[in-house]
Amino acid sequence: MNAWSEYLREQAVIADRYAKTMTTAETIKEFLDIAESFRRDADAEDANPTYEH
């Protein structure tokens, strides 16, 4: 894991937390989709790092 994928994973956690505060199914799904997108990007970054520190 590099700094970029770690950042993306932290953003996913934040999106998950926001999803828990939403009141409609539509907005909950939207934030869960955002979190999943961050996780997918982090997995891709781990598989093919674009940044090494």
Residue, then its C-alpha position, 0 to 999 in steps of 0.5 A: m500500500n502506498a500513500w495514494s491508496e491509503y488516502l483513497r481507503e480513508q476517503a472510502v471510510i469517510a463516505d461510509r460514515y456520511a452514508k450512515t447519516m443520510t435519511t433516504a435510500e437514494t442518498i445512502k446508496e449514492f454515498l455507498d457507491i462513492a465509498e466503493s469507487f474509492r475502494r476500487d481505485a485503491d485496489a487498482e493503485d495497490a496492484n499498479p502503483t503510480y506513486e512510490h515513496 
